[in-house]
Amino acid sequence: MISEFIKRKRGGLLFANQQLMAGESSARLISANASDDGSTFRMDFARVVLEFKLSNLDVLTGNQGQVRLNCSQIISS
């Protein structure tokens, strides 16, 4: 599991994950979210969706959006 990797390595799979673990406050949040069966993450995620009204974002659907098979490549329009 990724949470076990984070606990053992005190880092992450990607450079961005490692950077997040370098900051004290973000490291605390990541450790808390990785410390149980996922319930802490689900509770935090639900709170953020409600508080910041992420459900009101204009999500692109159908032909409006893009699906990338390789996230590092930009799809030209």
C-alpha positions, 0 to 999 in steps of 0.5 A, spaced: 500 500 500 502 507 498 500 509 505 505 503 508 510 506 503 509 513 506 510 511 513 517 507 511 520 512 507 517 518 509 517 521 502 513 519 496 513 516 490 513 522 486 518 528 487 511 532 488 510 527 494 517 528 497 516 536 497 509 535 500 513 531 506 518 536 507 513 541 510 511 540 517 504 542 516 503 538 510 507 532 512 502 532 518 496 532 514 499 526 509 501 522 515 494 523 518 491 521 512 495 515 511 495 512 518 488 508 518 484 505 513 482 511 509 476 513 513 480 520 515 482 521 508 474 520 506 472 525 511 477 530 510 475 530 502 468 530 504 469 536 508 473 540 503 468 538 497 462 541 502 466 547 504 469 549 498 463 547 493 468 543 489 461 540 486 460 547 483 466 547 478 464 547 471 467 540 469 468 539 462 464 533 459 463 530 453 467 533 447 469 539 451 474 535 455 480 531 454 482 524 456 490 524 456 493 517 456 499 520 458 498 525 463 505 529 461 503 530 454 499 536 452 493 534 447 493 539 441 487 542 439 
